[in-house]
Amino acid sequence: MISHPDAGKSTLTEALALHARVINEAGHIHGKAGRKSTVSDWMDIEKARGISISSAALQFEYQGSVINLVDTPGHADFSEDTYRVLAAVDSAVMLVDAAKGMEPQTLKLFEVCRHRRIPVLTVINKWDRPGHDALQLMDEVFAKTGLKPTPLTWPVGIAGDFRGVLDRRTGNMVEFARTAGGATLATMTTLTPDEALAKHDVHWQTAVEESELLSMDDGDLDLEAYRAHRATPVLFGSAVLNFGVAQLLDALLEIAPAPDERLDESGKPREVGAPFSGFVFKVQAGMDSAHRDRLAYIRVCSGTFERGGVVTHSASKKPFATKYAQQVFGQDRQTVDVAFPGDVVGLVNASALRVGDSLYVDEFVQFPPIPSFAPEHFAVARALDSGRYKQFRRGIEQLEQEGVVQVLRSDLRGDQAPVLAAVGPMQFEVATHRMKGEMGAEISLDRLQYTLARRTTKEWVAELDRQSGVEVLLRGDGEWLALFADTWRLGRTQRDFPDAVLEPLVASAD
């Protein structure tokens, strides 16, 4: 589930779980009208800020199929987390706010999906509120993404007057009725075309005419084009009212691709029927305040995962026991004994695992690494209470392993003053909040004036460190990063040392 912030991802995730009948009442990310919070936004800071800051996995069954759904942060400051999730999924559901259209972060995420060849199903959300014309939105999607919109449903009633949808494949109307606060399943009634015309008159007629225009413009579902990332099926709905959610679930089962072979680092496909393999796409701690454990999220790529079995860690070639394996549903977890390709499994207290690590049984495999983005914000972290240095050090290591922030170190600064590096400043807010609340080590952050980072080699560390406005630090993954105050200083260093290794990092989600 991906989108620009506040487009309704977490609310739609909750609505999907409600329709699959794995929860009894849908929460709301803002807690409005007495509704509880969503299952995917379980962290205190998420509830307080009303935004998702960390991806969350939910697994549930629906009509005989297993769905692994991952809700992602929309804010650009947490785009690294979203990118890691996109490395693990088979398809994406993109939300577009009916009133705001294609927003900048939405476009970036479309590009990530295009690059990774991930098919995208688009949901025009918040149709219960005033917004753009439906045909205008289709033109915008095509103009800005290059993907041909092929709507599966079409709204009956303009934005703000949501009466139901025209199912373009059956020709019938699905009429929705509100429930109190949208916390329970919306009532759906199927009307024949004649019944819809008699009840909704011009609104139905307009929907039929616009649907016919779409068909004349090759706007009907093309399954091959969707899976090849040339087209995007579209549905209209209102996540907060649970309108159009059942249609999305049915569409996912019908057209979204099942798990298939994945390419390893050398480009060789790993067949789903091969012995077990998987990779870590997320590490999360602090989910259980009573036990302070740590969970490594594994995407199963091939074979069957069996709890209690021994797998091999590709990076170290060492055996790894899987005694504590869990199925995840937001913050809630339960023991899982077996899992299959496409499933997300949480390995508890897997301290040896890092984001991007691969695991396998019998046949060696190393899946492509998940790159870290180029940080643009830097701050020195210090413990406010020197007596809690052990908690401080342990907390910094945990944030680094989870990928909450990048951690840079040097002999000059020492372990007591590591540099935290972030894509966006909100990552610092999360780090500070979690260090105090979870690790019991309150910290101060002193912002540094660096704005650029370049990858370098150990041979150039001493020379670059001598330059004004330049500092070289070692990242936890072993990469040396040269930090620069501005582009002028970078350019000057490149002119003075043309042979210096100063390679760009991955800039952003696109």
C-alpha positions in Angstrom: 0.0 0.0 0.0 1.7 3.2 -1.2 0.8 6.8 -1.7 1.5 10.4 -0.8 0.9 11.2 2.9 -2.7 11.4 4.1 -4.1 9.7 1.0 -5.7 7.0 3.3 -3.3 4.0 3.1 -3.6 3.0 6.8 -7.4 3.5 6.7 -7.7 1.4 3.6 -5.5 -1.3 5.1 -7.8 -1.4 8.1 -10.9 -1.5 5.8 -9.4 -4.5 3.9 -8.9 -6.4 7.1 -12.4 -5.5 8.1 -13.9 -6.8 4.9 -11.8 -10.0 5.2 -13.4 -10.3 8.6 -10.1 -10.6 10.5 -11.1 -7.6 12.7 -14.6 -6.7 13.9 -14.4 -2.9 13.8 -12.2 -0.6 11.7 -10.0 2.0 13.4 -9.0 5.4 12.1 -5.5 6.9 12.0 -6.7 10.1 13.6 -9.1 8.4 16.1 -12.0 10.6 15.0 -15.6 10.1 16.3 -14.4 7.8 19.1 -12.9 5.2 16.7 -9.9 3.3 17.8 -6.6 3.5 16.1 -5.6 1.4 13.1 -3.9 -2.0 13.6 -1.1 -1.0 11.3 -0.3 2.3 13.1 0.5 0.9 16.5 3.5 3.1 17.6 2.8 5.9 20.1 4.4 8.5 17.8 2.2 7.3 14.9 -1.0 7.7 17.0 0.2 11.1 18.2 1.2 12.5 14.8 -1.6 10.8 12.8 0.8 9.5 10.1 2.5 6.2 9.4 6.3 6.4 10.1 7.0 2.7 9.8 5.8 -0.1 7.5 3.6 -2.7 9.1 2.7 -6.2 7.8 -0.7 -7.9 8.0 -1.5 -11.4 6.9 -5.0 -12.8 6.5 -7.1 -15.2 4.5 -9.8 -14.2 2.1 -11.9 -16.5 -0.1 -9.3 -19.3 0.2 -6.3 -17.2 -0.6 -3.6 -15.8 1.7 -3.0 -12.1 1.4 0.2 -10.5 2.8 -0.4 -6.8 3.0 2.2 -4.2 3.9 1.2 -0.6 4.8 4.0 1.8 4.2 4.8 5.4 5.3 3.8 8.0 2.8 6.0 10.8 4.0 9.2 11.3 1.9 11.3 11.4 5.0 10.6 7.7 5.4 11.0 6.7 1.8 13.8 4.3 2.6 11.4 2.1 4.5 8.9 2.2 1.6 11.7 1.3 -0.8 12.6 -1.7 1.3 9.0 -2.9 1.3 8.8 -2.5 -2.5 11.8 -4.9 -2.8 9.7 -7.6 -1.2 6.3 -7.4 -2.8 4.7 -8.8 -6.0 2.2 -6.0 -6.6 1.3 -2.5 -5.3 -1.9 -0.7 -4.5 -1.5 3.0 -5.1 -3.9 5.5 -3.5 -4.7 8.8 -5.1 -6.6 11.4 -3.2 -9.6 12.4 -5.4 -9.2 16.1 -4.4 -5.4 16.3 -4.8 -4.7 14.1 -7.8 -1.2 12.9 -8.5 1.0 14.4 -5.8 4.8 14.4 -5.9 5.5 11.4 -3.6 2.8 9.4 -5.5 4.8 10.0 -8.7 8.1 9.0 -7.1 6.6 5.8 -5.9 5.1 5.1 -9.4 8.6 5.4 -10.7 10.0 3.0 -8.2 7.4 0.5 -9.2 8.2 1.0 -12.8 11.9 0.5 -12.2 11.2 -2.7 -10.2 8.6 -3.9 -12.7 5.9 -4.1 -10.0 2.3 -4.0 -11.4 0.3 -1.2 -9.9 -3.5 -1.2 -9.1 -4.8 2.4 -8.5 -7.5 3.4 -6.0 -9.1 6.8 -6.3 -9.8 7.4 -2.6 -12.0 9.8 -0.7 -14.7 10.0 -3.4 -17.2 10.8 -0.6 -15.6 14.3 -0.5 -15.5 17.1 -3.1 -12.7 16.5 -5.7 -11.7 16.4 -9.3 -13.8 15.1 -12.2 -13.3 11.3 -12.7 -12.3 11.6 -16.4 -9.9 14.4 -15.6 -8.2 12.2 -13.0 -7.8 9.4 -15.6 -6.1 11.9 -18.0 -3.8 13.0 -15.2 -2.8 9.5 -14.3 -1.9 8.8 -17.9 -0.2 12.1 -18.5 2.0 11.9 -15.4 2.8 8.2 -15.2 2.5 6.9 -18.7 0.3 4.0 -17.4 -3.0 3.5 -19.2 -5.9 3.7 -16.7 -8.3 0.8 -17.2 -11.0 1.3 -14.6 -12.7 -1.8 -13.2 -15.3 0.3 -11.4 -16.7 3.8 -12.2 -18.3 6.2 -9.7 -22.0 6.9 -9.8 -22.3 10.5 -8.6 -19.6 13.2 -8.6 -16.9 13.4 -5.9 -18.7 14.4 -2.7 -22.0 12.7 -3.8 -20.8 9.0 -3.8 -23.8 6.8 -4.5 -22.0 3.7 -5.6 -20.0 2.3 -8.5 -20.7 0.9 -11.9 -19.1 -2.5 -12.2 -17.8 -2.1 -15.8 -17.5 -5.9 -16.4 -21.0 -6.9 -15.3 -22.8 -3.6 -16.1 -24.6 -3.6 -12.8 -24.4 -1.0 -10.0 -23.1 -1.6 -6.5 -24.9 0.8 -4.2 -23.4 1.6 -0.8 -25.0 2.6 2.5 -23.2 4.3 5.3 -22.7 2.8 8.7 -22.0 4.7 12.0 -18.6 6.3 11.5 -17.7 3.8 8.9 -16.4 1.5 11.6 -18.3 -1.6 10.4 -19.0 -3.1 7.0 -20.9 -0.8 4.6 -24.1 -2.4 3.3 -23.9 -3.2 -0.5 -26.8 -3.7 -2.8 -26.5 -4.8 -6.4 -28.9 -3.1 -8.8 -29.5 -4.1 -12.4 -29.0 -1.3 -15.0 -32.8 -0.7 -15.1 -33.0 -0.5 -11.3 -30.1 1.8 -11.2 -31.6 4.1 -13.8 -34.9 4.2 -12.0 -33.3 5.1 -8.7 -30.4 7.3 -9.7 -31.5 8.7 -13.0 -29.0 11.2 -14.5 -26.2 10.1 -12.2 -26.4 6.5 -13.5 -26.8 7.7 -17.1 -23.6 9.9 -16.7 -21.7 6.9 -15.3 -22.8 4.7 -18.2 -21.9 7.3 -20.8 -18.5 7.9 -19.3 -17.8 4.2 -19.1 -18.6 3.8 -22.8 -16.2 6.7 -23.6 -13.5 4.8 -21.7 -14.1 1.6 -23.7 -13.8 3.6 -26.9 -10.4 4.8 -25.7 -9.1 1.3 -24.9 -9.8 1.9 -21.3 -10.9 -1.7 -20.6 -8.9 -4.2 -18.4 -5.8 -5.5 -20.2 -4.4 -8.1 -17.8 -1.1 -8.5 -19.8 -0.6 -4.7 -19.9 -1.2 -4.4 -16.2 1.3 -7.1 -15.3 3.8 -5.7 -17.7 3.5 -2.3 -16.0 2.0 -0.6 -19.1 -1.5 -0.1 -17.6 -3.1 0.4 -14.2 -6.5 -1.0 -13.3 -8.5 1.7 -11.3 -11.2 1.5 -8.7 -13.1 4.2 -6.9 -13.8 4.2 -3.2 -13.9 5.7 0.2 -11.7 3.9 2.7 -13.1 5.8 5.7 -16.6 4.7 4.8 -15.6 1.2 3.6 -17.1 2.0 0.2 -15.5 0.1 -2.7 -13.3 -2.0 -0.4 -14.8 -5.4 -1.2 -14.3 -4.6 -5.0 -10.6 -4.0 -4.3 -10.2 -7.3 -2.4 -11.9 -9.2 -5.2 -9.7 -7.4 -7.8 -6.5 -8.3 -6.0 -7.5 -12.0 -5.9 -8.5 -11.9 -9.6 -5.7 -10.0 -11.2 -2.7 -9.4 -8.9 0.1 -11.8 -9.7 0.9 -14.7 -7.3 4.4 -15.2 -6.1 6.8 -16.1 -9.0 10.5 -16.7 -9.5 12.8 -14.0 -8.2 16.2 -13.0 -9.7 19.2 -13.4 -7.5 22.1 -11.0 -7.4 23.6 -12.5 -10.6 20.3 -12.3 -12.5 19.6 -16.0 -12.2 16.0 -16.9 -11.4 15.1 -18.7 -8.2 12.1 -20.8 -8.9 9.3 -20.8 -6.3 9.6 -24.6 -6.2 13.3 -24.5 -5.2 14.3 -25.2 -1.6 13.6 -22.5 0.9 15.0 -19.1 0.4 14.1 -15.6 1.6 15.5 -12.2 2.4 15.1 -9.6 5.2 13.4 -6.5 4.1 12.7 -4.9 7.5 13.9 -5.1 11.1 11.7 -3.8 13.9 12.1 -3.6 17.7 9.9 -2.2 20.4 6.8 -4.0 19.2 6.3 -5.8 22.6 7.1 -3.4 25.5 7.0 -6.4 27.9 9.8 -8.3 26.2 11.8 -5.7 24.3 12.4 -8.2 21.5 13.5 -7.6 17.9 11.8 -8.9 14.8 13.3 -9.5 11.4 10.7 -9.5 8.6 11.5 -12.2 6.0 9.9 -12.4 2.6 9.7 -16.1 1.6 10.8 -16.4 -2.0 10.9 -20.1 -2.7 10.2 -23.5 -1.0 8.6 -24.0 2.4 9.7 -22.3 5.5 9.5 -24.6 8.5 9.8 -23.3 12.1 12.6 -25.0 14.0 14.6 -25.8 10.9 18.1 -24.6 10.3 18.8 -22.2 7.4 22.0 -20.7 6.1 22.8 -17.0 6.3 24.2 -16.1 2.9 26.6 -13.3 4.1 28.3 -15.3 6.7 27.6 -18.9 5.5 26.7 -19.7 9.1 23.7 -21.8 10.1 20.8 -20.0 11.6 18.1 -21.6 13.8 14.5 -20.6 13.2 13.0 -21.7 16.6 11.0 -18.5 17.2 9.0 -17.6 14.1 5.8 -15.6 14.0 3.0 -14.5 11.7 2.5 -10.8 12.0 -0.7 -8.8 12.1 0.3 -5.2 12.9 1.6 -5.3 16.4 0.0 -8.7 17.2 1.9 -11.9 16.5 1.4 -15.6 16.8 3.6 -18.6 16.2 3.8 -19.8 12.7 5.0 -23.3 11.8 5.1 -23.2 8.0 5.1 -20.4 5.4 5.2 -20.4 1.6 6.4 -18.1 -1.2 4.9 -14.6 -0.8 4.4 -15.0 3.0 6.0 -12.6 5.5 7.5 -14.3 8.5 8.9 -12.5 11.6 12.0 -14.1 13.1 12.3 -13.1 16.8 15.6 -11.8 18.3 17.5 -12.6 15.1 20.3 -10.3 16.1 22.6 -11.5 13.3 20.2 -10.4 10.5 20.3 -7.1 8.8 18.1 -5.5 6.1 19.0 -7.1 2.7 20.4 -10.4 4.2 19.5 -13.6 2.4 18.7 -17.0 3.9 18.5 -20.3 2.2 18.4 -24.1 2.5 20.5 -26.5 0.4 21.0 -24.3 -2.7 23.0 -21.1 -2.1 21.3 -17.9 -3.1 22.1 -14.2 -2.6 19.3 -11.8 -3.5 20.1 -8.3 -4.7 21.0 -5.9 -1.8 18.6 -3.1 -0.8 20.5 0.1 -1.2 20.7 2.9 1.4 19.7 6.3 0.2 22.0 9.3 0.2 21.4 11.2 3.5 21.0 15.0 3.4 20.6 15.7 7.1 23.2 15.1 9.8 23.4 15.5 13.6 25.7 14.4 16.4 23.9 12.3 19.0 24.9 12.4 22.7 23.4 10.9 25.8 22.0 13.5 28.2 22.7 11.2 31.1 26.3 9.9 31.0 25.3 7.2 33.5 23.1 5.6 30.9 25.8 5.2 28.3 25.2 1.4 27.9 21.5 2.0 27.1 22.6 4.8 24.7 25.0 2.6 22.8 22.6 -0.3 22.6 19.8 2.0 21.4 21.9 3.6 18.7 22.9 0.1 17.5 19.3 -0.9 17.4 18.2 2.2 15.4 21.0 1.4 13.0 20.0 -2.2 12.5 16.4 -1.3 11.9 17.3 1.4 9.4 15.5 4.2 11.3 18.6 6.3 10.7 22.1 5.7 9.2 24.8 5.8 11.9 28.3 7.2 11.0 31.3 6.9 13.2 34.9 8.0 13.3 37.9 7.7 15.7 37.9 11.5 16.2 34.3 11.7 17.4 34.3 8.4 19.3 31.4 6.1 20.2 29.9 8.6 22.6 29.1 11.0 19.7 28.0 9.1 16.6 26.6 11.1 13.7 23.1 10.2 12.7 22.4 10.6 9.0 18.8 10.9 7.6 17.0 11.3 4.3 14.6 13.7 6.1 14.5 15.5 9.4 11.5 13.6 10.8 13.7 10.6 11.1 15.6 12.5 13.9 12.3 13.1 15.6 11.5 9.4 15.6 15.0 8.5 16.7 14.8 10.9 19.7 11.4 9.7 20.6 12.3 6.0 20.6 15.7 6.5 22.4 13.8 8.1 25.3 10.7 5.9 25.3 12.0 2.5 24.4 15.7 2.5 25.3 15.5 4.8 28.4 18.4 6.9 27.0 17.3 10.5 26.3 19.6 12.2 23.7 20.5 15.6 22.4 21.0 16.2 18.7 23.4 18.9 17.4 22.8 19.5 13.8 25.8 19.6 11.4 26.0 21.9 8.4 26.7 19.1 5.9 24.2 18.6 3.1 25.8 16.1 0.7 27.4 12.6 1.0 29.6 10.7 -1.4 31.0 7.2 -1.2 34.8 7.1 -1.0 37.5 4.6 -0.1 39.8 4.2 2.9 42.8 5.4 0.9 41.3 8.8 0.5 40.1 9.3 4.1 43.2 11.1 5.5 43.4 13.5 2.5 39.8 14.4 2.4 39.6 14.9 6.2 42.2 17.6 5.9 40.0 19.7 3.6 37.9 22.5 5.1 34.1 21.7 5.0 34.7 18.0 4.5 34.5 15.1 6.9 34.8 11.3 6.3 32.9 8.9 8.5 32.4 5.1 8.4 28.8 3.8 8.0 27.7 0.6 9.7 27.7 -1.4 6.5 31.4 -0.6 6.0 31.0 2.2 3.5 33.2 5.3 3.9 31.1 8.5 3.4 32.6 11.9 2.7 30.3 14.7 3.9 30.3 18.1 2.3 28.9 21.4 3.4 27.5 22.2 0.0 27.9 21.6 -3.8 30.5 24.3 -4.1 32.8 22.5 -1.6 32.2 19.1 -3.4 33.1 20.7 -6.7 36.2 22.3 -5.3 37.3 19.0 -3.8 36.7 17.2 -7.1 38.8 19.8 -8.9 41.7 19.7 -6.4 41.7 15.9 -6.3 40.4 14.6 -9.7 41.5 11.1 -8.9 39.6 10.9 -5.6 36.9 8.4 -5.3 33.7 10.4 -4.7 30.8 8.2 -6.0 27.2 9.3 -5.6 24.8 7.2 -3.4 21.3 6.3 -4.3 19.6 9.7 -4.3 16.0 9.0 -3.5 13.1 6.7 -4.1 13.2 7.5 -7.8 
